[in-house]
Amino acid sequence: MQSLEGKVALVTGASSGIGAAVAQTLAGAGMKVVAGARRTERLAELTATQEYGGEIVTVKLDVTDEQSVRDAVATTVERFGRLDLVVNNAGVMLVGPVQTADTADWNRMVQTNLLGSMYVAHAALPHLLETKGTLIQTSSTSGRSASAGNGVYAATKFGVNAFTEALRQEVTAQGVRVVSIAPGMVDTELASHVTDPQILAMAAKLYASVRTLSPQDIANAVLYAATQPDHVTVNELTIRPTDQVA
């Protein structure tokens, strides 16, 4: 396993849930971590105590805004001089039936989950090529199997998977590792984004029926992928709760 001590990471969607756990875990491994998100007041909680071993600094980052993405990458490199790891984690889940959907929710999911992840990858890639770094994309089990009520969310995650695989083929011979991590049901705020009352009730019942993953479970998977030897790439990891069937 390779050491991450002194290396530099950028984590998107770091204000809560998986992103926050990833930022803390990477800092605990000795990395200098730039944690980005729109909710800067929540980011402040990450730096309230520095007990991680590495370092966490925060930056306002809206992945739907290409200039915001480029500014965050530039700030990371200006602050620490390099970029070794990007964890592309920002996302929203606004599921519901197609017939009754507010298409503004579709736009938000496409802009955040799919196009936002593309913006981040594009802005970070020149620096990852320099360091022979690693890009980790947060996908979802919904990116493997769509179901009624989550068609557009699933479509964005299928898109993330397609983009990730194409990018992997473009840069793997140049030493950049591209990884997709597809979580199943994780105990985060993501499900609370749902506005459809019926879907929200169904989701609450489903989540109560299984032993859900914790954000730390996914952070541990990120750490595993990031610490593999340079000649080893874990291209895809699917992580479900043991109790989850689909």
C-alpha positions in Angstrom: 0.0 0.0 0.0 1.3 3.5 -0.8 1.5 6.3 1.7 -0.7 9.4 1.2 1.4 11.4 3.6 2.0 15.0 2.4 -0.1 14.5 -0.8 -2.9 16.8 -1.8 -6.6 16.0 -2.3 -9.6 18.0 -3.5 -13.0 16.6 -2.3 -16.3 18.0 -3.6 -19.6 17.8 -1.8 -17.7 17.8 1.4 -20.2 19.7 3.7 -21.8 16.5 4.9 -22.2 12.8 4.5 -19.8 10.9 2.4 -17.8 14.0 1.4 -17.2 15.1 4.9 -16.2 11.6 6.0 -13.8 11.3 3.0 -12.2 14.6 3.8 -11.6 13.6 7.4 -10.3 10.2 6.5 -7.9 11.4 3.9 -6.6 14.0 6.3 -6.2 11.3 8.9 -4.0 9.5 6.4 -1.7 12.6 6.3 -3.0 14.3 3.2 -3.5 18.0 2.7 -7.2 18.2 1.9 -9.2 21.0 0.2 -12.8 20.4 1.1 -15.3 22.1 -1.3 -19.0 22.6 -1.2 -21.7 25.3 -1.6 -22.6 25.3 2.1 -19.6 27.0 3.6 -21.1 27.2 7.1 -21.2 23.4 7.2 -17.6 23.2 5.9 -16.5 25.2 8.9 -17.3 22.2 11.1 -14.6 20.2 9.4 -11.9 22.6 10.5 -13.2 23.4 13.9 -10.7 20.9 15.3 -7.6 19.7 13.6 -7.2 16.2 14.9 -6.7 14.4 11.6 -3.0 14.2 11.2 -3.0 16.0 7.9 -4.7 19.3 7.1 -8.1 20.4 5.9 -8.8 23.8 4.3 -12.2 24.7 2.9 -13.3 26.4 -0.3 -16.6 27.5 -1.6 -17.4 25.3 -4.6 -20.5 25.0 -6.7 -19.8 22.2 -9.3 -22.6 23.4 -11.5 -20.6 26.6 -12.1 -17.6 25.9 -14.3 -15.7 29.0 -13.1 -16.3 28.0 -9.5 -14.8 24.6 -10.3 -11.7 26.1 -12.0 -11.2 28.5 -9.1 -11.3 25.7 -6.6 -8.7 23.7 -8.5 -6.5 26.7 -8.9 -6.8 27.5 -5.2 -5.8 24.0 -4.3 -2.7 24.1 -6.5 -1.7 27.6 -5.4 -2.0 26.7 -1.8 -0.2 23.3 -1.9 1.7 23.3 -5.2 0.2 20.1 -6.6 -2.9 17.9 -6.8 -2.7 14.1 -6.3 -6.2 13.0 -5.7 -9.7 14.2 -6.6 -12.8 12.7 -5.1 -15.8 13.8 -7.2 -18.6 13.4 -4.7 -21.1 16.3 -5.0 -24.6 15.1 -5.9 -28.3 15.5 -5.4 -31.1 12.9 -5.6 -34.5 14.4 -6.5 -36.4 11.2 -7.4 -40.0 10.8 -8.3 -42.3 9.6 -11.1 -41.7 11.1 -14.6 -45.3 12.0 -15.2 -45.6 14.3 -12.1 -42.0 15.5 -12.1 -40.8 19.1 -11.8 -38.4 19.2 -14.7 -36.3 21.8 -12.8 -35.3 18.9 -10.5 -34.1 17.1 -13.6 -32.0 20.0 -14.6 -30.5 20.3 -11.2 -29.5 16.6 -11.1 -28.0 16.7 -14.6 -26.1 19.9 -13.8 -24.8 18.6 -10.4 -24.4 14.9 -10.8 -23.3 14.6 -14.4 -22.1 17.9 -15.8 -20.6 19.0 -12.5 -18.5 15.9 -12.2 -17.3 16.5 -15.8 -16.3 20.1 -15.0 -14.3 18.9 -12.0 -12.5 16.1 -14.0 -11.7 18.5 -16.8 -10.3 21.2 -14.6 -8.3 18.8 -12.5 -6.9 16.6 -15.2 -3.8 18.6 -16.2 -2.6 18.5 -12.6 -3.4 14.8 -12.2 -1.4 14.1 -15.3 1.6 15.9 -13.8 1.4 13.9 -10.6 0.1 10.7 -12.1 -2.7 11.1 -9.6 -6.1 9.5 -9.0 -9.6 10.6 -9.8 -12.4 8.9 -7.8 -15.9 9.3 -9.0 -18.9 8.7 -6.7 -21.5 6.9 -8.8 -24.4 4.8 -7.3 -26.0 1.4 -7.6 -28.6 3.3 -9.5 -26.0 3.7 -12.2 -26.1 0.0 -12.7 -29.9 -0.7 -12.4 -32.6 1.9 -12.9 -36.1 1.5 -11.3 -39.5 3.2 -11.4 -39.3 6.6 -9.7 -35.6 7.2 -10.1 -35.2 7.4 -13.9 -33.5 10.7 -14.2 -31.2 10.2 -11.1 -30.3 6.8 -12.5 -29.7 8.4 -15.9 -27.2 10.8 -14.4 -25.3 8.0 -12.7 -25.3 5.9 -15.8 -23.8 8.9 -17.5 -21.1 9.3 -14.8 -20.2 5.6 -15.3 -19.9 6.1 -19.1 -17.8 9.3 -18.8 -15.6 7.6 -16.2 -14.8 4.6 -18.3 -14.1 6.7 -21.4 -11.8 8.9 -19.4 -10.1 5.9 -17.9 -9.3 4.7 -21.4 -7.9 8.1 -22.3 -5.5 8.6 -19.4 -4.6 5.2 -17.9 -1.5 4.8 -20.1 -0.3 8.1 -18.8 -0.4 6.9 -15.2 -3.7 8.5 -14.0 -5.9 6.1 -12.2 -9.7 6.6 -12.6 -12.0 4.9 -10.1 -15.7 4.6 -9.8 -17.3 3.9 -6.4 -21.0 2.9 -6.5 -22.6 3.0 -3.1 -25.9 1.4 -2.3 -28.1 2.8 0.6 -26.0 5.1 2.8 -27.3 7.0 5.8 -26.8 10.5 4.5 -28.9 13.6 3.8 -29.3 12.6 0.2 -32.7 10.9 0.6 -34.0 13.9 2.4 -33.7 15.9 -0.9 -36.8 14.1 -2.2 -39.9 16.3 -2.4 -42.5 13.8 -3.5 -44.4 12.8 -0.3 -45.2 9.3 -1.5 -41.6 8.6 -2.6 -40.3 10.1 0.6 -42.5 7.8 2.7 -41.4 4.8 0.6 -37.7 5.7 1.0 -38.1 6.1 4.8 -39.7 2.7 5.0 -37.0 1.1 2.9 -34.1 2.7 4.7 -35.6 1.6 8.0 -35.7 -2.0 6.8 -32.0 -2.5 6.2 -28.7 -1.8 8.1 -27.6 1.0 5.9 -24.0 1.9 5.1 -22.4 4.8 7.0 -20.5 7.6 5.2 -17.4 6.2 6.8 -17.9 2.9 5.0 -17.6 4.7 1.7 -14.7 6.8 3.0 -12.9 3.6 3.8 -13.4 2.4 0.2 -12.0 5.7 -1.1 -8.9 5.2 1.1 -8.5 1.6 -0.1 -8.6 2.7 -3.7 -6.3 5.6 -3.2 -3.6 3.7 -1.3 -3.1 0.9 -3.9 0.4 0.7 -5.4 0.9 2.8 -8.5 0.6 -0.1 -10.8 -2.8 -1.2 -9.4 -6.1 0.5 -10.2 -9.3 -0.5 -8.6 -11.5 0.7 -11.4 -14.9 -0.1 -10.0 -16.2 -0.7 -6.5 -19.9 -1.5 -5.7 -20.7 -1.3 -2.1 -24.2 -2.3 -0.8 -25.5 -3.0 2.7 -25.6 -6.7 3.2 -29.4 -6.4 3.6 -29.9 -4.5 0.3 -31.3 -6.7 -2.5 -31.5 -4.5 -5.5 
